[in-house]
Amino acid sequence: MRRGRALLRSALAIAALAIAIAFARKPLLRRLAPAPSVPTYEVRRVPFARHVTAEGNLRAVKAEAVSAPIVDDGPPMKIAWLAPDGSQVKQGEVVARFDPTDFRKRLQDGESDRATAEAKIGKERTDTGALLRDRDRTADLSQAELDKQEKFTAKDTLIFSRNQIIESEIDKELWNAKRTNAEGAQKIERSLSQTKIDLLELEKRKAEIAMLQANKGLASAEIAAPHDGIFIIERDWRGNLWKVGDTVWAGLRLASLPLLDDMEVEAFVLEADAGGLSIGLPASVVLEASPEVAYQATIKNIDKLAKPRIRDVPINYFSVVLALANTDKDRMKPGQRARATMNLDERQALAVPRQAV
């Protein structure tokens, strides 16, 4: 029994020793095992370019503006009709009409004011003529009486008494004073009447000027196309196209007639991506309608300040104008959407995979 227990202890001791030797050799085996392979990349100089993409629209380099007519002291005008946006128009064809109601009313008021002024002038001349004739009669009568007194004056003291002689002298002075007063009053009334007539003439002239402006407004209530082209309606400050019923001020730009021989692109670059933009940098343009063709261009102009494109959306963009190397008249039309790729920088640089940085 004792012998069996001794054999069991010996077997357990041998097993424990074998396990200890195995654990002791494991780090050594691990160090002697071959290391696994690691991916590598050869760093070398390659062409490196920075690009900025932006969306925009085609527009003509030169375009004739169609604006609300300028009428001196004219009221705001209401659009009565506009040619369809993007329609082909011919030279002399009417492209816009405005409501002539205000101008017709101003013309009627001017005609009425002129007629009233003319009637007042006629009445003033008639009244003044009658008053001046009365003064003439008074002056003539006074002169006749004065002549009579001069001819039949009582001077002989042997025939007339002293009182008669004095009364005769007083009568002469009286008729002379009446004549002088009539002549003086006539001059004053003639001058006063002429002043009144001059004021009425000013009122008449003012009415005629109002009529002239109203006729000018009526004549300009229709706008004709200055040349053949495509009628492009502009947008108001809200970003909406002008439409029938909108009220506009004189001189406000409503539409344009672009000349299609020379086109350019206005693209909008996010403010955060605009670093490095400068005039003269190369770019390529692709039309959404013809994405298979790329057109070469250069940066022509860059806005000084970034502005939002959409009202109440606080995202700022820089407006960038791209000059096209050539204009494809068959494919390019004003207002077409385009995508521009601007090359900010291109040089030889050391390049590594993004995952390695």
C-alpha positions as CSV (number, residue, x, y, z in Angstrom):
1,M,0.0,0.0,0.0
2,R,2.8,2.4,1.0
3,R,4.7,1.4,-2.1
4,G,1.8,2.3,-4.4
5,R,1.4,5.7,-2.8
6,A,5.2,6.4,-3.4
7,L,4.9,5.5,-7.0
8,L,1.9,7.9,-7.5
9,R,3.9,10.7,-5.9
10,S,6.8,10.0,-8.2
11,A,4.6,10.1,-11.3
12,L,3.0,13.4,-10.3
13,A,6.4,15.0,-9.6
14,I,7.6,13.9,-13.1
15,A,4.5,15.3,-14.8
16,A,4.9,18.7,-12.9
17,L,8.5,18.9,-14.0
18,A,7.6,18.2,-17.6
19,I,5.0,21.0,-17.6
20,A,7.5,23.5,-16.0
21,I,10.1,22.7,-18.7
22,A,7.5,23.2,-21.4
23,F,6.4,26.7,-20.1
24,A,10.1,27.7,-19.7
25,R,10.8,26.8,-23.4
26,K,7.7,28.6,-24.8
27,P,9.2,32.3,-24.9
28,L,12.3,30.9,-26.5
29,L,10.3,29.2,-29.2
30,R,8.3,32.3,-29.7
31,R,11.5,34.4,-30.2
32,L,13.0,31.8,-32.6
33,A,9.8,31.7,-34.8
34,P,10.0,33.8,-38.0
35,A,8.2,37.3,-37.8
36,P,5.0,37.8,-40.0
37,S,5.4,40.0,-43.2
38,V,4.5,43.9,-43.0
39,P,3.1,45.9,-45.9
40,T,5.5,48.5,-47.2
41,Y,5.3,51.5,-49.6
42,E,8.1,53.1,-51.6
43,V,8.1,56.9,-51.0
44,R,9.0,58.8,-54.2
45,R,8.3,62.2,-55.9
46,V,5.1,62.2,-58.0
47,P,3.0,65.0,-59.5
48,F,0.7,66.5,-56.8
49,A,-2.2,68.8,-57.6
50,R,-4.8,70.6,-55.6
51,H,-8.2,71.1,-57.2
52,V,-11.4,73.0,-56.2
53,T,-14.7,72.2,-57.8
54,A,-17.6,74.6,-58.0
55,E,-21.0,74.9,-59.7
56,G,-22.3,77.8,-61.7
57,N,-24.0,79.0,-64.8
58,L,-23.0,80.1,-68.3
59,R,-23.6,83.8,-69.2
60,A,-22.7,86.1,-72.0
61,V,-19.7,88.4,-71.7
62,K,-21.7,91.2,-73.3
63,A,-25.5,91.6,-72.9
64,E,-27.9,94.4,-73.6
65,A,-29.9,95.3,-70.5
66,V,-33.7,95.6,-70.7
67,S,-34.7,98.1,-68.0
68,A,-37.8,99.8,-66.8
69,P,-38.0,103.2,-68.7
70,I,-36.7,106.3,-67.0
71,V,-39.4,109.0,-66.9
72,D,-38.6,112.3,-65.0
73,D,-40.6,112.4,-61.8
74,G,-42.3,109.2,-62.9
75,P,-44.2,106.9,-60.5
76,P,-43.3,103.2,-60.0
77,M,-44.4,101.1,-63.0
78,K,-46.3,97.8,-62.9
79,I,-45.3,95.1,-65.3
80,A,-48.3,94.2,-67.6
81,W,-46.5,91.6,-69.8
82,L,-43.1,90.0,-70.3
83,A,-41.8,87.8,-73.1
84,P,-41.2,84.2,-71.9
85,D,-37.9,83.6,-70.3
86,G,-35.4,82.0,-72.7
87,S,-37.5,82.9,-75.8
88,Q,-35.9,83.9,-79.1
89,V,-36.7,87.5,-80.1
90,K,-36.1,89.6,-83.1
91,Q,-34.9,93.2,-83.3
92,G,-37.8,95.6,-82.8
93,E,-40.1,93.0,-81.3
94,V,-41.9,94.0,-78.1
95,V,-40.5,92.2,-75.1
96,A,-42.1,94.0,-72.2
97,R,-45.2,96.2,-71.5
98,F,-46.1,98.3,-68.5
99,D,-49.5,99.4,-67.1
100,P,-50.2,102.8,-68.6
101,T,-53.0,103.8,-66.2
102,D,-50.9,106.2,-64.1
103,F,-49.6,108.0,-67.2
104,R,-53.0,108.3,-68.7
105,K,-54.3,109.8,-65.5
106,R,-51.4,112.2,-65.4
107,L,-52.0,113.2,-69.0
108,Q,-55.7,113.9,-68.3
109,D,-54.8,115.9,-65.2
110,G,-52.3,117.9,-67.2
111,E,-54.8,118.6,-69.9
112,S,-57.3,119.7,-67.3
113,D,-54.8,122.0,-65.6
114,R,-53.7,123.5,-68.8
115,A,-57.3,124.2,-69.8
116,T,-58.0,125.8,-66.4
117,A,-54.9,128.0,-66.7
118,E,-55.8,129.1,-70.2
119,A,-59.4,130.0,-69.0
120,K,-58.0,132.0,-66.1
121,I,-55.6,133.8,-68.4
122,G,-58.4,134.7,-70.8
123,K,-60.6,135.9,-67.9
124,E,-57.7,138.0,-66.5
125,R,-57.1,139.6,-69.8
126,T,-60.8,140.3,-70.3
127,D,-61.2,141.8,-66.8
128,T,-58.0,143.8,-67.1
129,G,-59.0,145.1,-70.6
130,A,-62.3,146.3,-69.3
131,L,-60.7,148.0,-66.2
132,L,-58.0,149.6,-68.4
133,R,-60.7,151.0,-70.7
134,D,-62.5,152.5,-67.8
135,R,-59.3,154.1,-66.7
136,D,-58.8,155.4,-70.3
137,R,-62.3,156.9,-70.3
138,T,-61.6,158.5,-66.9
139,A,-58.3,159.9,-68.1
140,D,-59.9,161.2,-71.4
141,L,-62.8,162.8,-69.5
142,S,-60.4,164.4,-67.0
143,Q,-58.3,165.7,-69.9
144,A,-61.3,167.1,-71.7
145,E,-62.5,168.8,-68.6
146,L,-59.0,170.2,-68.0
147,D,-58.9,171.5,-71.6
148,K,-62.3,173.1,-71.1
149,Q,-61.1,174.8,-67.9
150,E,-58.0,176.0,-69.6
151,K,-60.1,177.5,-72.4
152,F,-62.9,179.0,-70.4
153,T,-61.0,179.7,-67.2
154,A,-62.2,182.7,-65.1
155,K,-59.2,185.0,-65.1
156,D,-60.5,188.5,-65.8
157,T,-61.0,190.2,-62.4
158,L,-63.3,192.8,-64.0
159,I,-65.8,190.1,-65.1
160,F,-65.4,187.4,-62.5
161,S,-65.3,187.6,-58.8
162,R,-62.4,186.5,-56.7
163,N,-64.3,183.4,-55.6
164,Q,-65.1,182.4,-59.1
165,I,-61.5,182.8,-60.1
166,I,-60.4,180.6,-57.1
167,E,-63.0,177.9,-57.9
168,S,-61.8,177.8,-61.5
169,E,-58.2,177.2,-60.4
170,I,-59.4,174.5,-57.9
171,D,-61.4,172.8,-60.7
172,K,-58.3,172.8,-63.0
173,E,-56.2,171.2,-60.2
174,L,-59.0,168.6,-59.5
175,W,-59.3,167.5,-63.1
176,N,-55.5,167.4,-63.5
177,A,-55.3,165.2,-60.4
178,K,-58.1,162.9,-61.7
179,R,-56.2,162.5,-65.0
180,T,-52.9,161.8,-63.2
181,N,-54.6,159.3,-60.9
182,A,-56.3,157.5,-63.8
183,E,-53.0,157.3,-65.7
184,G,-51.1,156.0,-62.6
185,A,-53.8,153.5,-61.7
186,Q,-53.8,152.3,-65.3
187,K,-50.1,151.6,-65.2
188,I,-50.3,149.8,-61.8
189,E,-53.3,147.7,-62.9
190,R,-51.6,146.8,-66.2
191,S,-48.5,145.7,-64.3
192,L,-50.5,143.8,-61.8
193,S,-52.5,142.1,-64.5
194,Q,-49.3,141.1,-66.3
195,T,-47.9,139.6,-63.1
196,K,-51.1,137.5,-62.7
197,I,-50.9,136.4,-66.3
198,D,-47.2,135.4,-65.9
199,L,-48.1,133.3,-62.9
200,L,-51.0,131.6,-64.8
201,E,-48.6,131.1,-67.7
202,L,-46.3,129.2,-65.3
203,E,-49.2,127.0,-64.2
204,K,-49.9,126.4,-67.9
205,R,-46.3,125.5,-68.5
206,K,-46.2,123.2,-65.5
207,A,-49.3,121.4,-66.9
208,E,-47.7,121.1,-70.3
209,I,-44.5,119.6,-68.8
210,A,-46.7,117.1,-66.9
211,M,-48.4,116.2,-70.2
212,L,-45.0,115.9,-71.9
213,Q,-43.8,113.5,-69.2
214,A,-47.1,111.5,-69.4
215,N,-46.8,111.2,-73.1
216,K,-43.2,110.1,-72.8
217,G,-44.3,107.5,-70.2
218,L,-47.0,106.3,-72.5
219,A,-44.5,106.0,-75.4
220,S,-42.1,104.0,-73.2
221,A,-44.8,101.7,-71.8
222,E,-43.6,99.2,-74.4
223,I,-39.9,98.1,-74.7
224,A,-38.6,96.6,-78.0
225,A,-35.6,94.3,-78.4
226,P,-32.6,96.3,-79.5
227,H,-31.2,93.3,-81.4
228,D,-31.9,89.6,-82.1
229,G,-31.1,87.3,-79.2
230,I,-32.5,85.2,-76.3
231,F,-34.6,87.0,-73.7
232,I,-33.3,86.2,-70.3
233,I,-35.4,87.5,-67.3
234,E,-33.4,88.7,-64.3
235,R,-34.1,87.9,-60.7
236,D,-35.2,90.3,-58.0
237,W,-33.6,90.8,-54.6
238,R,-35.5,87.7,-53.3
239,G,-34.1,85.5,-56.0
240,N,-37.4,85.3,-57.9
241,L,-37.9,86.0,-61.6
242,W,-39.7,89.2,-62.4
243,K,-43.3,88.5,-63.4
244,V,-46.5,90.2,-64.4
245,G,-47.9,92.4,-61.6
246,D,-44.6,93.3,-60.0
247,T,-44.0,97.0,-59.3
248,V,-40.6,98.3,-60.5
249,W,-38.8,101.6,-60.3
250,A,-37.5,103.5,-63.3
251,G,-34.2,102.2,-64.5
252,L,-34.4,98.8,-62.7
253,R,-32.9,96.0,-64.8
254,L,-35.6,93.4,-65.7
255,A,-34.0,91.2,-68.3
256,S,-31.1,91.0,-70.8
257,L,-30.4,90.1,-74.4
258,P,-27.0,88.4,-74.4
259,L,-24.7,88.3,-77.4
260,L,-24.0,84.6,-77.9
261,D,-20.6,85.0,-79.6
262,D,-18.6,85.1,-76.4
263,M,-19.6,83.2,-73.2
264,E,-18.1,82.9,-69.7
265,V,-18.9,81.0,-66.6
266,E,-19.9,82.4,-63.2
267,A,-19.1,79.8,-60.6
268,F,-19.6,79.9,-56.8
269,V,-16.8,78.6,-54.6
270,L,-17.3,77.9,-50.9
271,E,-15.6,80.3,-48.6
272,A,-13.7,77.5,-47.0
273,D,-12.3,76.3,-50.3
274,A,-11.3,79.7,-51.7
275,G,-7.8,79.8,-50.3
276,G,-5.3,79.9,-53.0
277,L,-7.6,81.2,-55.8
278,S,-6.0,83.9,-58.0
279,I,-6.7,85.4,-61.3
280,G,-5.1,83.6,-64.2
281,L,-5.2,80.1,-62.8
282,P,-6.3,77.4,-65.3
283,A,-9.6,75.6,-65.0
284,S,-11.8,73.1,-66.9
285,V,-15.5,73.5,-67.4
286,V,-18.1,70.7,-68.1
287,L,-21.7,71.5,-69.0
288,E,-24.3,69.4,-67.3
289,A,-26.1,69.0,-70.7
290,S,-22.8,67.7,-72.3
291,P,-20.7,66.1,-69.6
292,E,-18.5,64.3,-72.2
293,V,-16.8,67.5,-73.3
294,A,-14.4,69.6,-71.2
295,Y,-13.7,73.2,-72.1
296,Q,-10.5,75.0,-71.0
297,A,-10.8,78.2,-69.1
298,T,-8.9,80.6,-66.9
299,I,-10.0,82.6,-63.8
300,K,-10.9,86.1,-64.9
301,N,-12.3,87.7,-61.8
302,I,-12.9,86.9,-58.1
303,D,-15.2,88.8,-55.8
304,K,-13.6,90.6,-53.0
305,L,-16.2,89.6,-50.4
306,A,-18.0,86.3,-49.9
307,K,-21.8,86.5,-50.0
308,P,-24.6,84.0,-49.4
309,R,-26.3,82.7,-52.6
310,I,-29.6,81.9,-51.0
311,R,-31.5,84.4,-48.8
312,D,-31.5,83.4,-45.0
313,V,-29.0,80.6,-45.6
314,P,-25.7,81.6,-43.8
315,I,-23.3,79.9,-46.2
316,N,-21.0,82.2,-48.0
317,Y,-19.5,81.8,-51.5
318,F,-17.0,83.7,-53.6
319,S,-18.2,84.5,-57.1
320,V,-15.6,83.5,-59.6
321,V,-15.8,84.4,-63.3
322,L,-14.1,82.0,-65.7
323,A,-13.1,83.1,-69.2
324,L,-13.5,80.2,-71.7
325,A,-10.8,79.6,-74.3
326,N,-13.5,79.2,-76.9
327,T,-17.3,79.4,-77.2
328,D,-19.2,76.4,-78.5
329,K,-22.3,78.2,-80.1
330,D,-24.0,74.9,-80.8
331,R,-24.0,73.7,-77.2
332,M,-23.6,76.7,-75.0
333,K,-26.6,78.8,-74.1
334,P,-26.9,81.4,-71.3
335,G,-28.1,80.1,-68.0
336,Q,-26.9,76.5,-68.5
337,R,-25.5,74.8,-65.4
338,A,-21.8,74.1,-65.5
339,R,-19.3,72.5,-63.2
340,A,-15.8,74.0,-63.0
341,T,-12.6,72.5,-61.7
342,M,-9.9,75.0,-60.8
343,N,-6.3,73.9,-60.5
344,L,-4.9,75.7,-57.5
345,D,-1.5,74.1,-57.4
346,E,0.5,71.5,-59.2
347,R,4.1,70.4,-58.3
348,Q,6.4,67.4,-57.6
349,A,6.0,66.2,-54.0
350,L,6.6,63.1,-51.8
351,A,3.4,61.1,-51.6
352,V,2.4,58.5,-49.1
353,P,-1.0,56.7,-48.7
354,R,-3.5,58.6,-46.7
355,Q,-3.8,55.6,-44.3
356,A,-0.1,55.9,-43.4
357,V,-0.4,59.5,-42.2
